[in-house]
Amino acid sequence: MSLLPSPSRSPPLYSEKQHGGNGRSRKTGLRSRGTQLLALRFGWVVLVVWFEVGEFFSSLSSCRFPDAALRHTRSPKPSPPPTHVVLIADPHVSHPRFSYSPDSNPWINALRQVFDELFMRKSWNIVMRLGKVDHVIMLGDMLDWGRGVMDEEEYAQYHNIFRSIFQLPPSIPMHFVPGNHDLPLGPHRFFSPHARDRYTRYFSPPNQVISIANHSLVLLDAVGLVEEDYRRYAAEMQFGEWDGIEGGVIEFVKGAAEEIAGGANILISHIPLARPERSQCGPNREFGRIQKGAGPGYQNLLGSETSRFLLEQLKPEVVFSGDDHDYCEHTHPNHIREVTVKSFSSSTGIQRPGFQLLSLIPPPEYPSFPPEPTYADRQCTLPDQAGVYSRVYFPFICITILYIFFTNIRQAWIKWNAVTDRTDKPYGEKGRSSPSPSVEVARRYADRPVALTLPSRRSSAHLSTLQPHGGASTSRQLHMTSRPPSPNLSNRSAPVSPFGSPRPSFADEEADITLDTPNLSRRSSFIYMNGTSSTSTPSSYFSSREPSGNAGLGLGLGLATPTGLNPYPGSHVTPNLRRTSSNTPSYSSHSPTPPPNAAQNRRVTMPRHLSAYNSDSDRESKKARQPAPNYLPVLSLTDGQNRSGFRGTVLSAWERLRGYMRWAWKMRNSVIVRSLWEVWGVAWVVAVAWVVVNGLFFLG
C-alpha cells in the first residue's frame, strides 16, 4: 500500500507585505523609532555638555599667562619666575530684588539671576585652572547694588553671594578697587550714606598701594576722585590751586607719589582716564569707542586735568581700568599704555565677556638700555553664553521638534495609504477568499468570472411531490431579508473561489422583495422531453429572467445573478419565477396557453452570459441610474464655475489644503499627541543633563 504524495502547499491568498502593510509590526535596528529617539537624546546630551562646559575650556585653551614675553636673553642670570595676577572687571553680581525693575516679572528676574551667577561660576572655575594664580585684583563694580539702601544683614547676605562665586584658597589674596556701583557717585535718594563705611568693612580701604614682584600697584578710588572734582568745580578753583580735602584722594595720590618714586608703578582705576574724542580702542573691541558722559551715579571718563595730574604724579608704566565693560587699548602721552578690561559678566551688554592676565617679574637692579619689560598682559575672552541659547539651543530645539513632527506625519501618511490600499484590494486583511463588501459594490460585470452550474441534489421524483394537485404551475415566493448598501448600486459580485457557497452574498439580498422562482433546472446540461410524464424539473435555487421578445427561451443560469435578483435595472417587470412540471414549458409563466406543439419540443438549458440579454435600452437605463464611483469625497467650492486660469488654480489649491487639514484633524492623535510625547521624552532627559552638569558648579 503506497501513500499518495501530499499536495503541495499553495501560496497564501493574502500577503500583508504585498497589500500595503508591513511584514513586521515595527521596524528594528537603526530605522526603528526607539533608536531615533535615543539618538536624539544622546545628541542633545553631548550638545549640552559641550556648550555648558566644553566651550569654556575651548575658549580658554589658548589663554595662558604671558610668561614667554618676560624671558630675558641678555641677562647673565636667569629670570625669576613670574608672578601671576588675574584682573577681573565689573562682575556686577545682581541683587535678588534691587537689581531689577519693580515692574518686572519676579520669575524672570530669578531666572536671570541664576543664569548670571551660573556663567560667572563656570568662568571662574575655568580661570583658576589656567595655571598658578598668585593675586586677584577686582577693578570695581563687584556688586550691582552695593551703593543702595539696605540694612546690615541684607548687605552681608549680598556680600556672601559674591564670595560664593569667586572662591579662593586662603593662600591667594584678593584686592579690590571701588566702582560707582559699590560707592555712590553724587547724591540720590536710593544711595546709602553708609555705603563707603560698609565697603571698607566688607572689602578693603578704597585707596591703597600694594607691592607685587617689586612693582607698586596703586589702587585708586576713582569714584572719590570724581566727587572731589565736583567740589573743586563748585569752589571755582583750578586744579593747581586745589589742595584737596583731608583724607581725600588727591592727598592720597600726592603721598603715594613720594613713596613710590623711582620704582615700577602700575595704576589701577575703575574709571578710565581722559583721552581725545575720536581715539580708537583697537581691534579687540566689539563696537564703538569710549565717549565722554556723566549722569546720576556714573561718569565715563576722568577729567582731563585729573588724568594729567595722575600721570605726572605717579608716572605709571601701565594703567588698568574698567567701567566701560568692553576692551579698549589707548596710549597716553609719554607712551603710557592704558588697558580697559572687559567685563566678567554676561549681562553687561557685550557678546563675549573677558578678563586680563598679568605676569610680573622684579625689575633688574641695574637698568639696561633699552629697558627690558618687567610686565606682560594678555586678554582672555569667555564664551558667548547668550549666543549659545539664541543661536545654538533655540535652532536645535526647532529642528528637533520639526523632525519629530514631520517624521510622525510621514509615518501616519504611510499607514493611511497602506490602509487605503488594503481596502481597495479584493481581499481583506485576514486573507479571506470572498471579496470585501466595499470593493464588491464597485466591481463591474466584466470583472466577474462566468459562474458554474451545479447539479440538483433533489430528484425529479421528489420535486414532483411538491407540486400542488391539478398540474397547474404555481409560484413560490422567495423573501430576502437584508437590503444592500444602496438600491442604485446594481453591481454585485459572484464568489471568487469555487469552494465558496453559491448562495447570494449579504450584499445581494433585498428586503421586502417577493420573487417567483422559475421551473428551471440547476443542471444546465439536463436534457428532458416534454411529455405526459409527471416528472418535474428540479427547482432552480437561483433567479433567472426571460427577456422580453424571447418569452419561450429560458436562461438556465447556474449561479445567482449578482444584481440583487433583478439584473436588469432598466426593466420594470419583475419576473414571475414558477415551479412547473416537465409537460409545461418554462415560458408558461408568461403565456396562459402553451403552444399546441409544445409536447413534441425538446429543450436543452445552457449557461449564457447575462450581458447577452441586455438590450441597448437596458444598458442606457442602467448607466443613467448608476451613481458615480464612490471615491473620497472632495468638497467643491466652484459650483460648476470655470476652474481654468488663476482662479481655478487657487480654488484647487484651497480644496487640496482643506483636504490636508481634514486629514490632519483625523490623524491628530497619531501625529500631534505622539509628537508631544516624543518631544517630552527628549526634553526631560536633556533637562536632567543640563541640571546635573551645571549643578556641579554650585557645589562647595
Secondary structure, 3 states (H helix, E strand, C coil): CCCCCCCCCCCCCCCCCCCCCCCCCCCCHHHCHHHHHHHHHHHHHHHHHHHHHHHHHHHCCCCCCCCHHHCCCCCCCCCCCCEEEEEEECCCECCCCCCCCCCCCHHHHHHHHHHHHHHHHHHHHHHCCCCCCCEEEECCCCECCCCECCCHHHHHHHHHHHHHHCCCCCCCCEEECCCCCCCCCCCCCCECCCHHHHHHHHCCCCCEEEEECCEEEEECCHHHHHHHHHHHHHHCCCCCCCCCCCCCHHHHHHHHHHHCCCCEEEEECCCCCCCCCCCCCCCCCCCCCCCCCEECCEECCCCHHHHHHHHHHHCCCEEEECCCCCCEEEEEHHHEEEEECCECCCCCCCCCCEEEEEEECCCCCCCCCCCCCCEEEEEEECCCHHHHHHHHHHHHHHHHHHHHHHHHHHHHHHHHHHHHHHHCCCCCCCCCCCCCHHHHHHCCHHHCCCCCCCCCCCCHHHHHCCCCCCCCCEECEEECCCCCCCCCCCCCCCCCCCCCCCCCCHHHCCCCCEEECCCCCCCCCCEEECCCCCCECCCCCCCCCCCCCCCCCCCCCCCCCCCCCCCCCCCCCCCECEECECCCCHHHHCCCCCCHHHHHCEEECCCCCHHHHCCHHHHHHHHHHCCCCCCCCCCCCCCCCCCCHHHHHHHHHHHHHHHHHHHHHHCHHHHHHHHHHHHHHHHHHHHHHHHHHHHHHHCC
